[in-house]
Amino acid sequence: MRHDLPAVVLDLSATGIGIVRSLAEQGIKVYAFDTESKQKIGKTRYASCGVCPNPVSEEEKLIEHLTRLGQTFEEKAVLYAGSDDYVRFISKYRDQLSLNYLFLLPDHSLIEAVLDKRLTYDLSVKYNVPCPRTFIIDDEDHLERIVSEVMFPCILKPVISSNFRNRIDHHLYKKAILVENPVQLREEYLFYSRFGELMIQEVIPGEEASIYSVKTLFDEEMNLIGLWMNQKLHQFPPDFGSTAMALSIRDEDVINMAVPFLRNIKLKGLAIAEFKRDERDGKLKFIEINPRIGLTQRLSIACGVNLAYLNYLLVTGQNPSPVTKQTEGIKWVYLVRDFLSFRQNKKNGKMTITEWIKSLSGHKVEALFSWKDPLPFIRSFVSHIRYLWTRK
């Protein structure tokens, strides 16, 4: 296999570091970039790391940065995005970037649709994929008209997640707000509507272990090149957060719902489709799609389906053989986040120290820790603890 073309990874969170390591371990030269604060925490010895402009607020500067970098390579480099903001940026500027980089994305309209939860909901309805009941709120008057139709508890969430994620306010770093009654809904809407368009969604009953993520790689003709999946075990924050612990597992019901849906909408390239099993009727409900590699990329390698590397082979024209069988029973843990999740669950009486320690047993990989590259883990751990102390 040819490994001489470099790779450029935009993102130095745990997701980006997972991509970097999975490529560097194949002997591929990797360059990795992120905004200053994230680069300072995530820089890794597996890549030549640097600071880049913000993909949301400094688009022109970022395209100039990548163009200059691309012109230093003898041949086109393979370009990866580790976050939704970088995906949207690459998609928006695909014509300029394709002069110096190789990547595979669906049409820009589809990228916008899967990053906009309102449009993603419309896609699930169009293709008859079961999903939680959803209301898009136009304004305060609209909220008053629909509040009688809302079942409580419900969740209030942003139509575009980055509207919350990119805020300086620490309390906005959340994926959704649990709402117990109409009075709280009105109060939360008035506060959070300042930061972007909001939607109300039915709460799907069930524990965190009822959530499944299917990761795929489709080629230009929507042939399946790579597939694996995991079950969430813990999240941070608990209930509505990002994965803190996951388990490699294969569930054909989930796969048989995810793959046809992704094929129908023609989501070529990399994707993650998330579902939750409703404890009321045992049926799967669609949650969201992300058009990129996921946070648990290191588990992808451990279970035998290295999507980052398969993508490299695919976009460089090396026709990789499909890999869709995975090793089950391997855990992935983002230790600092899992500890913080346990800490909150313990406070709420949902988990004991014995239960948490027991959950860490078995064959597992850590999101960031590596004996050959320990500093990203250490810096991330310190950053999380400092953030927690600041919130106190």
Disulfide bonds with the S-S distance in Angstrom:
none
